Amino acid sequence: MQASVHHFDPSTGSGSVLLDDGREVPFDTDVFARSGLRHLRTGQRVSVVLGEGALTRLWIRGIGDGEAIR
């Protein structure tokens, strides 16, 4: 699933994304830490996995282990 970064706090590593249907979904420090990313910017497109109303995975396609640029 694709989303756009709505808010990101670099001091805590938490924030929220806007899904393409307009819903805002927060993510916590653990989700960001597992992403392998160092920073996110508002409006940046990301891939996400949503489970039980919360993000369980966040990444940028083509960045990280096993992520081929398409």
mmCIF file of the N, C-alpha and C atoms, coordinates in Angstrom:
data_MODEL
# 
_entry.id   MODEL 
# 
loop_
_atom_site.group_PDB 
_atom_site.id 
_atom_site.type_symbol 
_atom_site.label_atom_id 
_atom_site.label_alt_id 
_atom_site.label_comp_id 
_atom_site.label_asym_id 
_atom_site.label_entity_id 
_atom_site.label_seq_id 
_atom_site.pdbx_PDB_ins_code 
_atom_site.Cartn_x 
_atom_site.Cartn_y 
_atom_site.Cartn_z 
_atom_site.occupancy 
_atom_site.B_iso_or_equiv 
_atom_site.pdbx_formal_charge 
_atom_site.auth_seq_id 
_atom_site.auth_comp_id 
_atom_site.auth_asym_id 
_atom_site.auth_atom_id 
_atom_site.pdbx_PDB_model_num 
ATOM 1   N N  . MET A 1 1  ? 0.845  -1.161 0.000   1.00 0.00 ? 1  MET A N  1 
ATOM 2   C CA . MET A 1 1  ? 0.000  0.000  0.000   1.00 0.00 ? 1  MET A CA 1 
ATOM 3   C C  . MET A 1 1  ? 0.901  1.238  0.000   1.00 0.00 ? 1  MET A C  1 
ATOM 4   N N  . GLN A 1 2  ? 0.472  2.280  -0.674  1.00 0.00 ? 2  GLN A N  1 
ATOM 5   C CA . GLN A 1 2  ? 1.235  3.520  -0.752  1.00 0.00 ? 2  GLN A CA 1 
ATOM 6   C C  . GLN A 1 2  ? 0.608  4.580  0.150   1.00 0.00 ? 2  GLN A C  1 
ATOM 7   N N  . ALA A 1 3  ? 1.453  5.493  0.643   1.00 0.00 ? 3  ALA A N  1 
ATOM 8   C CA . ALA A 1 3  ? 0.987  6.592  1.479   1.00 0.00 ? 3  ALA A CA 1 
ATOM 9   C C  . ALA A 1 3  ? 1.967  7.752  1.333   1.00 0.00 ? 3  ALA A C  1 
ATOM 10  N N  . SER A 1 4  ? 1.596  8.893  1.898   1.00 0.00 ? 4  SER A N  1 
ATOM 11  C CA . SER A 1 4  ? 2.459  10.068 1.922   1.00 0.00 ? 4  SER A CA 1 
ATOM 12  C C  . SER A 1 4  ? 2.729  10.442 3.370   1.00 0.00 ? 4  SER A C  1 
ATOM 13  N N  . VAL A 1 5  ? 3.952  10.839 3.665   1.00 0.00 ? 5  VAL A N  1 
ATOM 14  C CA . VAL A 1 5  ? 4.296  11.247 5.028   1.00 0.00 ? 5  VAL A CA 1 
ATOM 15  C C  . VAL A 1 5  ? 3.527  12.525 5.353   1.00 0.00 ? 5  VAL A C  1 
ATOM 16  N N  . HIS A 1 6  ? 2.787  12.484 6.449   1.00 0.00 ? 6  HIS A N  1 
ATOM 17  C CA . HIS A 1 6  ? 2.015  13.650 6.892   1.00 0.00 ? 6  HIS A CA 1 
ATOM 18  C C  . HIS A 1 6  ? 2.802  14.438 7.928   1.00 0.00 ? 6  HIS A C  1 
ATOM 19  N N  . HIS A 1 7  ? 3.430  13.737 8.849   1.00 0.00 ? 7  HIS A N  1 
ATOM 20  C CA . HIS A 1 7  ? 4.194  14.374 9.919   1.00 0.00 ? 7  HIS A CA 1 
ATOM 21  C C  . HIS A 1 7  ? 5.319  13.429 10.315  1.00 0.00 ? 7  HIS A C  1 
ATOM 22  N N  . PHE A 1 8  ? 6.481  13.984 10.626  1.00 0.00 ? 8  PHE A N  1 
ATOM 23  C CA . PHE A 1 8  ? 7.589  13.172 11.133  1.00 0.00 ? 8  PHE A CA 1 
ATOM 24  C C  . PHE A 1 8  ? 8.363  13.988 12.152  1.00 0.00 ? 8  PHE A C  1 
ATOM 25  N N  . ASP A 1 9  ? 8.599  13.408 13.327  1.00 0.00 ? 9  ASP A N  1 
ATOM 26  C CA . ASP A 1 9  ? 9.381  14.040 14.389  1.00 0.00 ? 9  ASP A CA 1 
ATOM 27  C C  . ASP A 1 9  ? 10.724 13.331 14.470  1.00 0.00 ? 9  ASP A C  1 
ATOM 28  N N  . PRO A 1 10 ? 11.797 13.948 13.952  1.00 0.00 ? 10 PRO A N  1 
ATOM 29  C CA . PRO A 1 10 ? 13.099 13.278 13.942  1.00 0.00 ? 10 PRO A CA 1 
ATOM 30  C C  . PRO A 1 10 ? 13.656 13.017 15.336  1.00 0.00 ? 10 PRO A C  1 
ATOM 31  N N  . SER A 1 11 ? 13.216 13.770 16.331  1.00 0.00 ? 11 SER A N  1 
ATOM 32  C CA . SER A 1 11 ? 13.735 13.552 17.687  1.00 0.00 ? 11 SER A CA 1 
ATOM 33  C C  . SER A 1 11 ? 13.181 12.284 18.324  1.00 0.00 ? 11 SER A C  1 
ATOM 34  N N  . THR A 1 12 ? 11.974 11.863 17.913  1.00 0.00 ? 12 THR A N  1 
ATOM 35  C CA . THR A 1 12 ? 11.385 10.644 18.476  1.00 0.00 ? 12 THR A CA 1 
ATOM 36  C C  . THR A 1 12 ? 11.323 9.498  17.467  1.00 0.00 ? 12 THR A C  1 
ATOM 37  N N  . GLY A 1 13 ? 11.398 9.824  16.167  1.00 0.00 ? 13 GLY A N  1 
ATOM 38  C CA . GLY A 1 13 ? 11.275 8.794  15.138  1.00 0.00 ? 13 GLY A CA 1 
ATOM 39  C C  . GLY A 1 13 ? 9.840  8.340  14.926  1.00 0.00 ? 13 GLY A C  1 
ATOM 40  N N  . SER A 1 14 ? 8.888  9.135  15.380  1.00 0.00 ? 14 SER A N  1 
ATOM 41  C CA . SER A 1 14 ? 7.477  8.794  15.188  1.00 0.00 ? 14 SER A CA 1 
ATOM 42  C C  . SER A 1 14 ? 6.829  9.818  14.269  1.00 0.00 ? 14 SER A C  1 
ATOM 43  N N  . GLY A 1 15 ? 5.640  9.494  13.808  1.00 0.00 ? 15 GLY A N  1 
ATOM 44  C CA . GLY A 1 15 ? 4.942  10.410 12.922  1.00 0.00 ? 15 GLY A CA 1 
ATOM 45  C C  . GLY A 1 15 ? 3.648  9.814  12.441  1.00 0.00 ? 15 GLY A C  1 
ATOM 46  N N  . SER A 1 16 ? 3.216  10.272 11.259  1.00 0.00 ? 16 SER A N  1 
ATOM 47  C CA . SER A 1 16 ? 1.990  9.742  10.687  1.00 0.00 ? 16 SER A CA 1 
ATOM 48  C C  . SER A 1 16 ? 2.073  9.832  9.166   1.00 0.00 ? 16 SER A C  1 
ATOM 49  N N  . VAL A 1 17 ? 1.264  9.010  8.520   1.00 0.00 ? 17 VAL A N  1 
ATOM 50  C CA . VAL A 1 17 ? 1.156  9.020  7.062   1.00 0.00 ? 17 VAL A CA 1 
ATOM 51  C C  . VAL A 1 17 ? -0.299 9.227  6.686   1.00 0.00 ? 17 VAL A C  1 
ATOM 52  N N  . LEU A 1 18 ? -0.511 9.734  5.476   1.00 0.00 ? 18 LEU A N  1 
ATOM 53  C CA . LEU A 1 18 ? -1.848 9.827  4.906   1.00 0.00 ? 18 LEU A CA 1 
ATOM 54  C C  . LEU A 1 18 ? -1.975 8.742  3.852   1.00 0.00 ? 18 LEU A C  1 
ATOM 55  N N  . LEU A 1 19 ? -2.920 7.844  4.068   1.00 0.00 ? 19 LEU A N  1 
ATOM 56  C CA . LEU A 1 19 ? -3.189 6.824  3.068   1.00 0.00 ? 19 LEU A CA 1 
ATOM 57  C C  . LEU A 1 19 ? -3.846 7.491  1.865   1.00 0.00 ? 19 LEU A C  1 
ATOM 58  N N  . ASP A 1 20 ? -3.842 6.823  0.736   1.00 0.00 ? 20 ASP A N  1 
ATOM 59  C CA . ASP A 1 20 ? -4.409 7.393  -0.479  1.00 0.00 ? 20 ASP A CA 1 
ATOM 60  C C  . ASP A 1 20 ? -5.912 7.644  -0.371  1.00 0.00 ? 20 ASP A C  1 
ATOM 61  N N  . ASP A 1 21 ? -6.577 7.003  0.608   1.00 0.00 ? 21 ASP A N  1 
ATOM 62  C CA . ASP A 1 21 ? -8.008 7.260  0.805   1.00 0.00 ? 21 ASP A CA 1 
ATOM 63  C C  . ASP A 1 21 ? -8.258 8.423  1.763   1.00 0.00 ? 21 ASP A C  1 
ATOM 64  N N  . GLY A 1 22 ? -7.164 9.083  2.225   1.00 0.00 ? 22 GLY A N  1 
ATOM 65  C CA . GLY A 1 22 ? -7.287 10.259 3.081   1.00 0.00 ? 22 GLY A CA 1 
ATOM 66  C C  . GLY A 1 22 ? -7.179 10.001 4.567   1.00 0.00 ? 22 GLY A C  1 
ATOM 67  N N  . ARG A 1 23 ? -7.133 8.740  4.970   1.00 0.00 ? 23 ARG A N  1 
ATOM 68  C CA . ARG A 1 23 ? -7.018 8.436  6.397   1.00 0.00 ? 23 ARG A CA 1 
ATOM 69  C C  . ARG A 1 23 ? -5.608 8.723  6.894   1.00 0.00 ? 23 ARG A C  1 
ATOM 70  N N  . GLU A 1 24 ? -5.510 9.329  8.080   1.00 0.00 ? 24 GLU A N  1 
ATOM 71  C CA . GLU A 1 24 ? -4.214 9.549  8.720   1.00 0.00 ? 24 GLU A CA 1 
ATOM 72  C C  . GLU A 1 24 ? -3.950 8.389  9.676   1.00 0.00 ? 24 GLU A C  1 
ATOM 73  N N  . VAL A 1 25 ? -2.764 7.774  9.548   1.00 0.00 ? 25 VAL A N  1 
ATOM 74  C CA . VAL A 1 25 ? -2.403 6.633  10.387  1.00 0.00 ? 25 VAL A CA 1 
ATOM 75  C C  . VAL A 1 25 ? -1.048 6.926  11.034  1.00 0.00 ? 25 VAL A C  1 
ATOM 76  N N  . PRO A 1 26 ? -0.992 6.894  12.368  1.00 0.00 ? 26 PRO A N  1 
ATOM 77  C CA . PRO A 1 26 ? 0.279  7.163  13.041  1.00 0.00 ? 26 PRO A CA 1 
ATOM 78  C C  . PRO A 1 26 ? 1.225  5.964  12.968  1.00 0.00 ? 26 PRO A C  1 
ATOM 79  N N  . PHE A 1 27 ? 2.520  6.234  13.139  1.00 0.00 ? 27 PHE A N  1 
ATOM 80  C CA . PHE A 1 27 ? 3.503  5.166  13.311  1.00 0.00 ? 27 PHE A CA 1 
ATOM 81  C C  . PHE A 1 27 ? 4.401  5.535  14.473  1.00 0.00 ? 27 PHE A C  1 
ATOM 82  N N  . ASP A 1 28 ? 4.888  4.503  15.156  1.00 0.00 ? 28 ASP A N  1 
ATOM 83  C CA . ASP A 1 28 ? 5.708  4.758  16.338  1.00 0.00 ? 28 ASP A CA 1 
ATOM 84  C C  . ASP A 1 28 ? 7.198  4.590  16.041  1.00 0.00 ? 28 ASP A C  1 
ATOM 85  N N  . THR A 1 29 ? 7.984  4.850  17.044  1.00 0.00 ? 29 THR A N  1 
ATOM 86  C CA . THR A 1 29 ? 9.439  4.810  16.941  1.00 0.00 ? 29 THR A CA 1 
ATOM 87  C C  . THR A 1 29 ? 9.934  3.450  16.456  1.00 0.00 ? 29 THR A C  1 
ATOM 88  N N  . ASP A 1 30 ? 9.325  2.373  16.925  1.00 0.00 ? 30 ASP A N  1 
ATOM 89  C CA . ASP A 1 30 ? 9.767  1.027  16.547  1.00 0.00 ? 30 ASP A CA 1 
ATOM 90  C C  . ASP A 1 30 ? 9.590  0.771  15.052  1.00 0.00 ? 30 ASP A C  1 
ATOM 91  N N  . VAL A 1 31 ? 8.478  1.207  14.490  1.00 0.00 ? 31 VAL A N  1 
ATOM 92  C CA . VAL A 1 31 ? 8.231  1.026  13.051  1.00 0.00 ? 31 VAL A CA 1 
ATOM 93  C C  . VAL A 1 31 ? 9.288  1.781  12.249  1.00 0.00 ? 31 VAL A C  1 
ATOM 94  N N  . PHE A 1 32 ? 9.575  3.020  12.648  1.00 0.00 ? 32 PHE A N  1 
ATOM 95  C CA . PHE A 1 32 ? 10.584 3.796  11.937  1.00 0.00 ? 32 PHE A CA 1 
ATOM 96  C C  . PHE A 1 32 ? 11.963 3.175  12.100  1.00 0.00 ? 32 PHE A C  1 
ATOM 97  N N  . ALA A 1 33 ? 12.310 2.719  13.291  1.00 0.00 ? 33 ALA A N  1 
ATOM 98  C CA . ALA A 1 33 ? 13.628 2.115  13.538  1.00 0.00 ? 33 ALA A CA 1 
ATOM 99  C C  . ALA A 1 33 ? 13.832 0.875  12.659  1.00 0.00 ? 33 ALA A C  1 
ATOM 100 N N  . ARG A 1 34 ? 12.799 0.067  12.479  1.00 0.00 ? 34 ARG A N  1 
ATOM 101 C CA . ARG A 1 34 ? 12.901 -1.138 11.647  1.00 0.00 ? 34 ARG A CA 1 
ATOM 102 C C  . ARG A 1 34 ? 12.993 -0.816 10.161  1.00 0.00 ? 34 ARG A C  1 
ATOM 103 N N  . SER A 1 35 ? 12.616 0.404  9.767   1.00 0.00 ? 35 SER A N  1 
ATOM 104 C CA . SER A 1 35 ? 12.613 0.768  8.346   1.00 0.00 ? 35 SER A CA 1 
ATOM 105 C C  . SER A 1 35 ? 14.024 0.886  7.775   1.00 0.00 ? 35 SER A C  1 
ATOM 106 N N  . GLY A 1 36 ? 15.011 1.152  8.618   1.00 0.00 ? 36 GLY A N  1 
ATOM 107 C CA . GLY A 1 36 ? 16.375 1.351  8.150   1.00 0.00 ? 36 GLY A CA 1 
ATOM 108 C C  . GLY A 1 36 ? 16.608 2.742  7.578   1.00 0.00 ? 36 GLY A C  1 
ATOM 109 N N  . LEU A 1 37 ? 15.590 3.583  7.619   1.00 0.00 ? 37 LEU A N  1 
ATOM 110 C CA . LEU A 1 37 ? 15.714 4.953  7.109   1.00 0.00 ? 37 LEU A CA 1 
ATOM 111 C C  . LEU A 1 37 ? 16.261 5.863  8.200   1.00 0.00 ? 37 LEU A C  1 
ATOM 112 N N  . ARG A 1 38 ? 16.813 6.992  7.775   1.00 0.00 ? 38 ARG A N  1 
ATOM 113 C CA . ARG A 1 38 ? 17.351 7.944  8.749   1.00 0.00 ? 38 ARG A CA 1 
ATOM 114 C C  . ARG A 1 38 ? 16.477 9.178  8.903   1.00 0.00 ? 38 ARG A C  1 
ATOM 115 N N  . HIS A 1 39 ? 15.670 9.492  7.906   1.00 0.00 ? 39 HIS A N  1 
ATOM 116 C CA . HIS A 1 39 ? 14.824 10.681 7.963   1.00 0.00 ? 39 HIS A CA 1 
ATOM 117 C C  . HIS A 1 39 ? 13.675 10.540 6.962   1.00 0.00 ? 39 HIS A C  1 
ATOM 118 N N  . LEU A 1 40 ? 12.593 11.217 7.241   1.00 0.00 ? 40 LEU A N  1 
ATOM 119 C CA . LEU A 1 40 ? 11.463 11.312 6.313   1.00 0.00 ? 40 LEU A CA 1 
ATOM 120 C C  . LEU A 1 40 ? 11.092 12.776 6.179   1.00 0.00 ? 40 LEU A C  1 
ATOM 121 N N  . ARG A 1 41 ? 10.556 13.159 5.035   1.00 0.00 ? 41 ARG A N  1 
ATOM 122 C CA . ARG A 1 41 ? 10.098 14.531 4.847   1.00 0.00 ? 41 ARG A CA 1 
ATOM 123 C C  . ARG A 1 41 ? 8.607  14.533 4.517   1.00 0.00 ? 41 ARG A C  1 
ATOM 124 N N  . THR A 1 42 ? 7.933  15.575 4.917   1.00 0.00 ? 42 THR A N  1 
ATOM 125 C CA . THR A 1 42 ? 6.505  15.733 4.655   1.00 0.00 ? 42 THR A CA 1 
ATOM 126 C C  . THR A 1 42 ? 6.246  15.640 3.153   1.00 0.00 ? 42 THR A C  1 
ATOM 127 N N  . GLY A 1 43 ? 5.251  14.839 2.799   1.00 0.00 ? 43 GLY A N  1 
ATOM 128 C CA . GLY A 1 43 ? 4.876  14.659 1.402   1.00 0.00 ? 43 GLY A CA 1 
ATOM 129 C C  . GLY A 1 43 ? 5.592  13.515 0.706   1.00 0.00 ? 43 GLY A C  1 
ATOM 130 N N  . GLN A 1 44 ? 6.621  12.974 1.329   1.00 0.00 ? 44 GLN A N  1 
ATOM 131 C CA . GLN A 1 44 ? 7.386  11.875 0.724   1.00 0.00 ? 44 GLN A CA 1 
ATOM 132 C C  . GLN A 1 44 ? 6.504  10.639 0.588   1.00 0.00 ? 44 GLN A C  1 
ATOM 133 N N  . ARG A 1 45 ? 6.577  9.975  -0.563  1.00 0.00 ? 45 ARG A N  1 
ATOM 134 C CA . ARG A 1 45 ? 5.811  8.753  -0.796  1.00 0.00 ? 45 ARG A CA 1 
ATOM 135 C C  . ARG A 1 45 ? 6.544  7.574  -0.163  1.00 0.00 ? 45 ARG A C  1 
ATOM 136 N N  . VAL A 1 46 ? 5.800  6.740  0.526   1.00 0.00 ? 46 VAL A N  1 
ATOM 137 C CA . VAL A 1 46 ? 6.339  5.563  1.179   1.00 0.00 ? 46 VAL A CA 1 
ATOM 138 C C  . VAL A 1 46 ? 5.413  4.384  0.938   1.00 0.00 ? 46 VAL A C  1 
ATOM 139 N N  . SER A 1 47 ? 5.946  3.200  1.088   1.00 0.00 ? 47 SER A N  1 
ATOM 140 C CA . SER A 1 47 ? 5.148  1.982  1.082   1.00 0.00 ? 47 SER A CA 1 
ATOM 141 C C  . SER A 1 47 ? 4.909  1.601  2.529   1.00 0.00 ? 47 SER A C  1 
ATOM 142 N N  . VAL A 1 48 ? 3.722  1.107  2.827   1.00 0.00 ? 48 VAL A N  1 
ATOM 143 C CA . VAL A 1 48 ? 3.376  0.761  4.205   1.00 0.00 ? 48 VAL A CA 1 
ATOM 144 C C  . VAL A 1 48 ? 2.580  -0.533 4.236   1.00 0.00 ? 48 VAL A C  1 
ATOM 145 N N  . VAL A 1 49 ? 2.620  -1.162 5.395   1.00 0.00 ? 49 VAL A N  1 
ATOM 146 C CA . VAL A 1 49 ? 1.756  -2.305 5.685   1.00 0.00 ? 49 VAL A CA 1 
ATOM 147 C C  . VAL A 1 49 ? 0.919  -1.900 6.885   1.00 0.00 ? 49 VAL A C  1 
ATOM 148 N N  . LEU A 1 50 ? -0.385 -2.019 6.753   1.00 0.00 ? 50 LEU A N  1 
ATOM 149 C CA . LEU A 1 50 ? -1.328 -1.634 7.791   1.00 0.00 ? 50 LEU A CA 1 
ATOM 150 C C  . LEU A 1 50 ? -1.924 -2.892 8.402   1.00 0.00 ? 50 LEU A C  1 
ATOM 151 N N  . GLY A 1 51 ? -1.840 -2.993 9.722   1.00 0.00 ? 51 GLY A N  1 
ATOM 152 C CA . GLY A 1 51 ? -2.423 -4.135 10.415  1.00 0.00 ? 51 GLY A CA 1 
ATOM 153 C C  . GLY A 1 51 ? -3.106 -3.687 11.687  1.00 0.00 ? 51 GLY A C  1 
ATOM 154 N N  . GLU A 1 52 ? -4.355 -4.069 11.885  1.00 0.00 ? 52 GLU A N  1 
ATOM 155 C CA . GLU A 1 52 ? -5.110 -3.726 13.092  1.00 0.00 ? 52 GLU A CA 1 
ATOM 156 C C  . GLU A 1 52 ? -5.131 -2.218 13.349  1.00 0.00 ? 52 GLU A C  1 
ATOM 157 N N  . GLY A 1 53 ? -5.258 -1.415 12.292  1.00 0.00 ? 53 GLY A N  1 
ATOM 158 C CA . GLY A 1 53 ? -5.386 0.026  12.435  1.00 0.00 ? 53 GLY A CA 1 
ATOM 159 C C  . GLY A 1 53 ? -4.098 0.782  12.701  1.00 0.00 ? 53 GLY A C  1 
ATOM 160 N N  . ALA A 1 54 ? -2.972 0.076  12.683  1.00 0.00 ? 54 ALA A N  1 
ATOM 161 C CA . ALA A 1 54 ? -1.679 0.724  12.923  1.00 0.00 ? 54 ALA A CA 1 
ATOM 162 C C  . ALA A 1 54 ? -0.675 0.251  11.879  1.00 0.00 ? 54 ALA A C  1 
ATOM 163 N N  . LEU A 1 55 ? 0.307  1.082  11.594  1.00 0.00 ? 55 LEU A N  1 
ATOM 164 C CA . LEU A 1 55 ? 1.351  0.678  10.657  1.00 0.00 ? 55 LEU A CA 1 
ATOM 165 C C  . LEU A 1 55 ? 2.251  -0.362 11.296  1.00 0.00 ? 55 LEU A C  1 
ATOM 166 N N  . THR A 1 56 ? 2.555  -1.404 10.548  1.00 0.00 ? 56 THR A N  1 
ATOM 167 C CA . THR A 1 56 ? 3.471  -2.431 11.032  1.00 0.00 ? 56 THR A CA 1 
ATOM 168 C C  . THR A 1 56 ? 4.779  -2.419 10.261  1.00 0.00 ? 56 THR A C  1 
ATOM 169 N N  . ARG A 1 57 ? 4.792  -1.778 9.085   1.00 0.00 ? 57 ARG A N  1 
ATOM 170 C CA . ARG A 1 57 ? 6.012  -1.665 8.283   1.00 0.00 ? 57 ARG A CA 1 
ATOM 171 C C  . ARG A 1 57 ? 5.953  -0.402 7.445   1.00 0.00 ? 57 ARG A C  1 
ATOM 172 N N  . LEU A 1 58 ? 7.123  0.231  7.290   1.00 0.00 ? 58 LEU A N  1 
ATOM 173 C CA . LEU A 1 58 ? 7.264  1.466  6.527   1.00 0.00 ? 58 LEU A CA 1 
ATOM 174 C C  . LEU A 1 58 ? 8.578  1.378  5.776   1.00 0.00 ? 58 LEU A C  1 
ATOM 175 N N  . TRP A 1 59 ? 8.563  1.674  4.450   1.00 0.00 ? 59 TRP A N  1 
ATOM 176 C CA . TRP A 1 59 ? 9.798  1.638  3.683   1.00 0.00 ? 59 TRP A CA 1 
ATOM 177 C C  . TRP A 1 59 ? 9.648  2.452  2.414   1.00 0.00 ? 59 TRP A C  1 
ATOM 178 N N  . ILE A 1 60 ? 10.765 2.703  1.765   1.00 0.00 ? 60 ILE A N  1 
ATOM 179 C CA . ILE A 1 60 ? 10.773 3.363  0.469   1.00 0.00 ? 60 ILE A CA 1 
ATOM 180 C C  . ILE A 1 60 ? 11.229 2.324  -0.539  1.00 0.00 ? 60 ILE A C  1 
ATOM 181 N N  . ARG A 1 61 ? 10.419 2.091  -1.547  1.00 0.00 ? 61 ARG A N  1 
ATOM 182 C CA . ARG A 1 61 ? 10.751 1.077  -2.548  1.00 0.00 ? 61 ARG A CA 1 
ATOM 183 C C  . ARG A 1 61 ? 12.114 1.367  -3.152  1.00 0.00 ? 61 ARG A C  1 
ATOM 184 N N  . GLY A 1 62 ? 12.957 0.332  -3.196  1.00 0.00 ? 62 GLY A N  1 
ATOM 185 C CA . GLY A 1 62 ? 14.295 0.463  -3.768  1.00 0.00 ? 62 GLY A CA 1 
ATOM 186 C C  . GLY A 1 62 ? 15.371 0.762  -2.746  1.00 0.00 ? 62 GLY A C  1 
ATOM 187 N N  . ILE A 1 63 ? 14.980 0.993  -1.482  1.00 0.00 ? 63 ILE A N  1 
ATOM 188 C CA . ILE A 1 63 ? 15.971 1.271  -0.441  1.00 0.00 ? 63 ILE A CA 1 
ATOM 189 C C  . ILE A 1 63 ? 15.886 0.179  0.612   1.00 0.00 ? 63 ILE A C  1 
ATOM 190 N N  . GLY A 1 64 ? 16.995 -0.487 0.851   1.00 0.00 ? 64 GLY A N  1 
ATOM 191 C CA . GLY A 1 64 ? 17.058 -1.529 1.863   1.00 0.00 ? 64 GLY A CA 1 
ATOM 192 C C  . GLY A 1 64 ? 17.294 -2.897 1.280   1.00 0.00 ? 64 GLY A C  1 
ATOM 193 N N  . ASP A 1 65 ? 17.539 -3.838 2.154   1.00 0.00 ? 65 ASP A N  1 
ATOM 194 C CA . ASP A 1 65 ? 17.811 -5.222 1.751   1.00 0.00 ? 65 ASP A CA 1 
ATOM 195 C C  . ASP A 1 65 ? 16.644 -5.804 0.971   1.00 0.00 ? 65 ASP A C  1 
ATOM 196 N N  . GLY A 1 66 ? 16.933 -6.374 -0.174  1.00 0.00 ? 66 GLY A N  1 
ATOM 197 C CA . GLY A 1 66 ? 15.917 -7.048 -0.967  1.00 0.00 ? 66 GLY A CA 1 
ATOM 198 C C  . GLY A 1 66 ? 14.967 -6.128 -1.710  1.00 0.00 ? 66 GLY A C  1 
ATOM 199 N N  . GLU A 1 67 ? 15.227 -4.834 -1.719  1.00 0.00 ? 67 GLU A N  1 
ATOM 200 C CA . GLU A 1 67 ? 14.343 -3.880 -2.382  1.00 0.00 ? 67 GLU A CA 1 
ATOM 201 C C  . GLU A 1 67 ? 14.952 -3.447 -3.716  1.00 0.00 ? 67 GLU A C  1 
ATOM 202 N N  . ALA A 1 68 ? 14.465 -4.012 -4.773  1.00 0.00 ? 68 ALA A N  1 
ATOM 203 C CA . ALA A 1 68 ? 14.961 -3.651 -6.107  1.00 0.00 ? 68 ALA A CA 1 
ATOM 204 C C  . ALA A 1 68 ? 14.290 -2.359 -6.574  1.00 0.00 ? 68 ALA A C  1 
ATOM 205 N N  . ILE A 1 69 ? 15.045 -1.492 -7.227  1.00 0.00 ? 69 ILE A N  1 
ATOM 206 C CA . ILE A 1 69 ? 14.478 -0.302 -7.820  1.00 0.00 ? 69 ILE A CA 1 
ATOM 207 C C  . ILE A 1 69 ? 13.767 -0.709 -9.105  1.00 0.00 ? 69 ILE A C  1 
ATOM 208 N N  . ARG A 1 70 ? 12.511 -0.333 -9.237  1.00 0.00 ? 70 ARG A N  1 
ATOM 209 C CA . ARG A 1 70 ? 11.720 -0.732 -10.405 1.00 0.00 ? 70 ARG A CA 1 
ATOM 210 C C  . ARG A 1 70 ? 11.440 0.449  -11.284 1.00 0.00 ? 70 ARG A C  1 
# 
